[in-house]
Amino acid sequence: MLKVGLTGGIGAGKSEVSRLLVACGAVLVDADRIAREVVAPGTPGLAAVVEAFGEDVLTADGGLDRPKLGAIVFADPEKLAVLNSIVHPLVGVRSRELESAAAEDAVVVHDVPLLAENGLAPLYDVVVVVDASPETQLARLVGLRGMTEADARARMAAQATREKRLEIADIVIDNDVPLPELERRVKDVWADLVRRAHARGVPPQPPQE
């Protein structure tokens, strides 16, 4: 098994890269998706969030109001740290369960938004960073996700700097490019990951159409 840590700043296109890697044959462990699962209604995780932030962060049907909570924590580093202390251990446990369920010859890609922030690079055989300029990130957050510029800048500022992410990278995917070029670059990265897996004694995997 080759364990790959995939990260990138908000708006850099990490989710698109993870989708393309799955199409190539990777097994994906998506930390964002798991983070939603561990605070679903009825979970201990949601109960802990409500205890920390109050019932105002709930929707009318008892679910987590993620935009409201996000507006609170991304404007206050101390509150963000509290939320992370609740969610991250739960995500870690579930991620390890999913990794253990993968085949021995799998290339397992862990999609981890806060990999750099939490010093997680040593957990992976290879760290892949999806990189884009701050201008590109901001344009995508405002234009594609509908954020205000102030909210987008706050989300970006709450993450590691671009330089810090690049420092931990074994492979960098430059995503200041159109989608067809990104697809080509991801296929090249997949071929590199397969070679690395083979070098570690994992049988090579042919690309999937």
C-alpha positions in Angstrom: 0.0 0.0 0.0 1.2 3.5 -0.9 -0.2 6.2 1.4 -0.6 9.5 -0.3 -1.5 12.8 1.5 -3.3 15.2 -0.9 -3.7 18.8 0.2 -4.1 22.3 -1.1 -5.5 25.7 -0.1 -9.2 26.4 -0.3 -10.1 27.1 -3.9 -7.0 25.5 -5.3 -8.9 22.6 -6.9 -7.9 19.7 -4.6 -11.3 18.1 -4.9 -11.1 18.0 -8.6 -7.6 16.4 -8.4 -8.9 13.8 -6.0 -11.7 13.0 -8.4 -9.3 12.6 -11.3 -7.0 10.4 -9.2 -9.9 8.1 -8.3 -10.7 7.8 -12.0 -7.1 6.7 -12.5 -7.5 4.0 -9.9 -6.8 5.5 -6.5 -8.6 4.6 -3.3 -9.9 7.9 -1.8 -10.2 8.7 1.9 -11.9 12.1 1.9 -11.3 13.9 5.2 -13.9 16.6 4.4 -16.6 13.9 3.8 -15.7 12.1 7.0 -15.7 15.4 8.9 -19.4 15.8 7.8 -20.2 12.3 8.8 -18.8 12.6 12.3 -21.0 15.6 13.1 -24.1 14.2 11.5 -27.4 14.4 13.6 -27.3 11.9 16.5 -23.5 11.6 16.7 -21.3 12.3 19.7 -19.4 14.7 17.5 -22.4 16.9 16.9 -23.2 16.8 20.6 -19.7 18.0 21.4 -19.9 20.8 18.9 -23.2 22.0 20.3 -21.8 21.9 23.8 -18.9 24.1 22.7 -20.8 26.6 20.5 -24.4 26.4 21.5 -27.6 25.4 19.8 -27.4 28.4 17.5 -25.2 26.4 15.2 -28.0 23.9 14.5 -30.5 24.1 11.6 -34.2 23.9 12.2 -34.1 20.1 11.6 -31.3 19.5 14.1 -28.4 19.3 11.7 -25.2 21.3 11.8 -25.5 24.8 10.2 -22.1 24.6 8.6 -22.1 28.2 7.1 -23.0 29.7 10.4 -20.4 27.7 12.3 -17.8 28.5 9.6 -18.5 32.2 9.9 -17.8 31.9 13.7 -14.7 29.8 13.7 -12.9 31.3 10.6 -13.1 34.7 12.2 -11.6 33.5 15.5 -8.5 31.3 15.7 -9.2 30.2 19.2 -12.7 29.0 18.3 -11.3 27.3 15.2 -8.9 25.4 17.5 -11.7 24.3 19.7 -13.7 23.0 16.7 -10.6 21.2 15.4 -9.9 19.6 18.7 -13.4 18.0 18.5 -13.5 17.0 14.9 -10.0 16.0 14.0 -9.6 13.0 16.4 -12.9 11.6 15.1 -11.8 12.0 11.5 -8.5 10.4 12.3 -10.1 7.3 13.7 -12.5 6.9 10.7 -9.7 7.5 8.2 -7.6 4.7 9.6 -10.6 2.4 9.5 -11.1 3.1 5.8 -7.4 2.8 5.0 -7.3 -0.6 6.7 -10.2 -1.8 4.5 -8.2 -1.0 1.3 -6.4 -3.8 -0.6 -2.8 -4.4 0.2 -1.7 -3.2 -3.3 -3.8 0.0 -3.3 -2.6 3.5 -3.8 -4.6 5.2 -1.0 -5.1 8.9 -1.4 -6.0 10.8 1.8 -7.6 14.1 0.8 -6.7 16.3 3.8 -7.4 20.0 3.7 -5.4 20.8 6.8 -2.5 18.5 6.3 0.1 21.2 6.5 -1.6 23.0 9.4 -1.7 19.9 11.6 1.9 18.7 10.8 0.6 15.4 9.2 3.1 15.1 6.4 5.1 12.3 8.2 2.0 10.1 8.2 2.2 9.6 4.4 4.7 8.0 2.0 4.1 10.9 -0.5 2.6 14.3 -0.1 0.9 15.9 -3.1 0.1 19.6 -3.0 -2.4 21.2 -5.4 -1.2 24.7 -5.8 -2.9 27.8 -7.2 -2.2 31.5 -6.9 -4.1 33.4 -4.2 -5.7 35.4 -7.0 -7.0 32.2 -8.6 -8.2 30.9 -5.2 -10.1 34.1 -4.5 -11.7 34.2 -7.9 -12.9 30.6 -7.6 -14.3 31.1 -4.1 -16.2 34.2 -5.1 -17.2 33.2 -8.6 -17.9 29.5 -8.2 -18.8 29.1 -4.5 -20.6 32.4 -4.1 -18.6 33.6 -1.1 -18.2 37.2 -0.3 -14.7 38.5 -0.8 -14.3 39.1 2.9 -15.4 35.6 3.8 -13.2 34.1 1.1 -10.1 36.0 2.4 -10.9 34.9 6.0 -11.0 31.3 4.9 -7.8 31.6 3.1 -6.1 33.4 6.0 -7.1 30.7 8.4 -5.1 28.1 6.5 -1.4 27.5 6.2 0.5 29.9 3.9 1.2 28.8 0.3 4.9 28.6 1.2 4.3 26.3 4.1 2.3 23.9 2.0 4.9 23.8 -0.7 7.6 23.1 1.8 6.1 19.7 2.7 5.3 18.7 -0.9 6.9 15.7 -2.6 4.9 16.5 -5.7 3.3 19.8 -6.7 0.3 20.0 -9.1 0.1 23.6 -10.5 -3.7 24.2 -11.0 -3.6 27.7 -12.5 -4.6 25.9 -15.7 -7.8 24.9 -17.6 -9.3 21.5 -16.8 -7.9 19.6 -19.8 -4.4 20.5 -18.8 -5.1 19.6 -15.2 -6.3 16.2 -16.3 -3.0 15.7 -18.2 -1.0 16.7 -15.2 -2.9 14.4 -12.9 -2.4 11.4 -15.2 1.4 12.2 -15.1 1.2 12.3 -11.3 -0.7 9.0 -11.2 2.0 7.4 -13.3 4.6 8.7 -10.8 2.7 7.3 -7.9 2.4 3.9 -9.5 6.1 3.9 -10.1 6.7 4.8 -6.4 4.3 2.1 -5.3 6.1 -0.4 -7.5 9.5 0.7 -6.0 8.1 -0.1 -2.5 7.1 -3.6 -3.6 3.5 -2.8 -4.5 2.5 -4.4 -7.8 2.0 -1.7 -10.5 -1.6 -0.8 -11.4 -2.6 0.0 -15.0 -4.4 3.3 -15.5 -8.2 3.0 -15.7 -10.1 4.5 -18.6 
